[in-house]
């Protein structure tokens, strides 16, 4: 994957069609735990690790996975990687693990991870699948970090739960505005123009 194709892949695949920005309900169970920047960053990194590991594992064995067992294997792989992430957090970040609680375990059944593994990793080589997991996880982590930071600055109160959905909605609106501007700025070929070096057939109206 060269730099040009990587840039196009990052823009079209992970910005215009990122599940965290386009299909926000996939983050709803995780946004409940993003009450602070620290919690959001820890949960975002955990989700990124599961995304990358699942994408890479599914991509490496995509030719050996038949349609009958693909879903079961993907679910088992997601659960195994999530368990490893939980054990690492318990060993090295126990206070963060206690703060996040069951929300770390919920990453194993998050449909966003299953979507990227089933719709992208199972039909692409390992390198694009790895990049897809990294970029998708990075965007989701930044979204959760923004929510956690704003909720932490707001402090405890009645408006804090509202911010968990208001902030992502505003970010989605901003993403749509940027997407539309990118689409408008993209040059389009004018109708009736002729490329340099091409030959135009002369039409006289006579047969």
C-alpha positions in Angstrom: 0.0 0.0 0.0 1.8 3.2 -1.2 1.3 6.6 0.2 -1.3 7.7 -2.4 -3.5 4.6 -2.0 -3.1 4.8 1.8 -4.3 8.4 1.8 -7.3 7.5 -0.4 -8.1 4.5 1.8 -7.9 6.6 5.0 -10.2 9.3 3.5 -12.8 7.2 1.8 -12.7 4.1 4.1 -12.0 5.4 7.5 -13.4 8.9 7.4 -16.4 8.9 5.0 -17.6 5.5 6.1 -16.3 5.2 9.7 -18.7 3.2 11.9 -18.0 5.5 14.8 -19.2 8.6 12.8 -21.7 7.1 10.5 -23.3 4.4 12.7 -23.1 5.9 16.2 -25.3 3.4 18.0 -22.3 1.0 18.0 -20.6 3.3 20.5 -23.6 3.8 22.8 -22.8 1.1 25.3 -19.2 2.4 25.5 -20.1 6.1 25.9 -21.8 5.3 29.2 -18.3 4.6 30.7 -16.7 7.7 29.2 -17.2 9.9 32.3 -13.7 11.2 32.3 -10.8 11.5 29.9 -8.8 8.7 31.6 -11.7 6.3 31.4 -12.4 7.2 27.7 -8.7 6.8 26.7 -8.4 3.4 28.5 -11.6 2.1 26.9 -10.6 3.5 23.5 -7.3 1.8 23.6 -9.0 -1.5 24.7 -11.4 -1.3 21.8 -8.6 -0.5 19.3 -6.6 -3.5 20.5 -9.7 -5.8 20.0 -10.3 -4.2 16.6 -6.7 -4.7 15.4 -6.4 -8.2 16.8 -9.7 -9.4 15.4 -9.1 -7.9 12.0 -5.6 -9.4 11.7 -6.7 -12.8 12.9 -9.7 -13.0 10.6 -7.6 -11.8 7.6 -4.8 -14.3 8.2 -7.3 -17.2 8.2 -9.9 -15.8 5.8 -9.2 -18.5 3.1 -9.7 -21.3 5.7 -13.0 -20.0 7.1 -16.1 -21.2 5.4 -19.4 -19.3 5.6 -20.8 -21.9 8.0 -18.2 -21.3 10.8 -17.0 -17.7 10.0 -19.3 -16.0 12.5 -18.6 -18.4 15.3 -14.8 -18.1 14.8 -15.0 -14.3 14.7 -17.0 -14.2 18.0 -14.6 -16.6 19.7 -11.6 -14.5 18.5 -13.2 -11.3 19.7 -13.9 -12.9 23.1 -10.3 -14.3 23.4 -8.7 -10.9 22.6 -11.0 -9.1 24.9 -10.1 -11.5 27.7 -6.4 -10.9 27.1 -7.0 -7.1 27.2 -8.9 -7.5 30.5 -6.1 -9.6 32.1 -3.5 -7.0 31.0 -5.6 -4.2 32.5 -6.1 -6.2 35.8 -2.4 -6.7 36.0 -1.1 -3.2 35.1 -4.0 -0.8 35.3 -6.2 -2.2 38.1 -7.8 1.1 39.1 -8.8 1.9 35.6 -10.2 -1.7 35.2 -12.3 -1.1 38.4 -13.6 2.2 37.0 -14.6 0.7 33.7 -16.1 -2.4 35.1 -18.2 -4.5 32.8 -17.8 -2.1 29.9 -14.4 -3.7 29.0 -16.2 -7.0 28.7 -18.9 -5.5 26.4 -16.2 -4.8 23.8 -16.3 -8.5 23.0 -19.8 -8.3 21.7 -19.6 -4.8 20.2 -21.1 -5.0 16.7 -18.6 -2.5 15.3 -15.8 -5.0 15.8 -17.9 -7.7 14.2 -18.8 -5.4 11.3 -15.1 -4.6 10.4 -14.1 -8.3 10.7 -17.0 -9.6 8.7 -17.2 -6.9 6.0 -13.6 -6.0 5.5 -11.0 -8.3 7.1 -12.5 -11.5 5.8 -12.0 -10.3 2.2 -8.8 -8.3 2.4 -5.1 -9.2 3.1 -3.6 -8.7 6.5 -1.9 -5.3 5.9 -5.1 -3.5 4.8 -7.0 -5.2 7.5 -4.5 -4.1 10.1 -4.6 -0.5 8.9 -8.4 -0.6 8.9 -8.4 -1.7 12.5 -5.9 0.9 13.5 -7.7 3.8 11.8 -11.2 2.7 12.8 -10.1 2.3 16.4 -8.3 5.6 16.4 -11.3 7.5 15.2 -13.5 5.8 17.8 -11.0 6.5 20.5 -10.8 10.2 19.7 -14.6 10.3 19.7 -14.8 8.7 23.1 -11.9 10.9 24.4 -13.8 14.0 23.3 -16.9 12.9 25.1 -15.0 11.9 28.2 -13.1 15.2 28.3 -16.2 17.4 28.0 -18.1 15.4 30.5 -15.2 15.7 33.0 -15.0 19.4 32.5 -18.8 19.7 33.0 -18.5 18.0 36.4 -21.2 15.9 38.0 -24.7 17.0 37.3 -27.9 16.4 35.4 -26.4 17.6 32.1 -23.5 15.1 32.1 -25.5 12.1 30.7 -26.9 14.3 28.0 -23.4 15.2 26.9 -22.7 11.6 26.2 -25.1 11.8 23.2 -25.0 15.5 22.5 -21.3 15.7 21.9 -21.2 12.7 19.4 -24.1 14.2 17.6 -22.3 17.5 17.2 -19.2 15.6 16.0 -21.3 13.7 13.5 -22.7 17.0 12.2 -19.2 18.4 11.9 -18.1 15.3 10.0 -20.9 15.6 7.6 -20.0 19.3 6.9 -16.4 18.3 6.3 -17.4 15.5 4.0 -19.7 17.7 1.9 -16.9 20.3 1.5 -14.5 17.6 0.5 -17.0 16.4 -2.1 -17.5 19.9 -3.5 -13.8 20.6 -3.7 -13.2 17.4 -5.7 -12.6 18.4 -9.3 -15.1 17.0 -11.8 -14.6 16.5 -15.5 -16.5 19.1 -17.5 -19.1 17.8 -20.0 -17.9 18.0 -23.6 -14.2 18.4 -22.9 -11.8 16.4 -25.0 -8.6 14.9 -23.6 -5.3 16.0 -25.0 -4.2 13.7 -27.9 -7.6 12.2 -28.5 -9.3 12.4 -31.9 -12.8 13.8 -32.5 -15.0 12.3 -35.2 -16.5 14.8 -37.5 -20.3 14.5 -37.9 -21.8 16.2 -41.0 -25.3 14.8 -40.7 -24.9 13.0 -44.0 -25.0 9.2 -44.4 
